[in-house]
Structure formats: C-alpha cells, structure tokens
Amino acid sequence: MVATTVPGFDTLGVYAQNYLVAHGYIESAIGIVEVCNIARTNEEFALALSFHGLPVSEGLFLWHLSNL
C-alpha cells in the first residue's frame, strides 16, 4: 500500500506508485502522471520523461509497471 497520496497518482497503478515512492519521486509524480495520461507508447512516455532527467531505461520500466 502506498503511504503517500498525490492527485491522480492512482492512474499509474499500485506497482508504479510504490516504485515512485521508494525512489523519492513524490514531487515529480504529478508531472509523471500527466505524461502518462498523454503518452501513447512506452517510447513516447520514456522520451518525454528523459527531457526532465529521468533515464530512458527507467522511463520504460516505469511504463511497464504502470501497465501491469
């Protein structure tokens, strides 16, 4: 269970939520949710987040977690 609530955070799914909390991405979670809501592919999602400093491989993994 996720201890932190962020508006719209639940749209990412429980695994992605726990991953973000565990890695301290709470402040950036709103931006990640926004990107997730508009991205159509895993590559688009990862590339959009990479412009904000997230490694592409981590973005791809986060996409996978949010789609489990």
Secondary structure, DSSP 8 states (H G I E B T S, - for coil): --S---TTGGGG-HHHHHHHHHTT-TTTHHHHHHHHHH--SHHHHHHHHHTTT--HHHHHHHHHHHT-
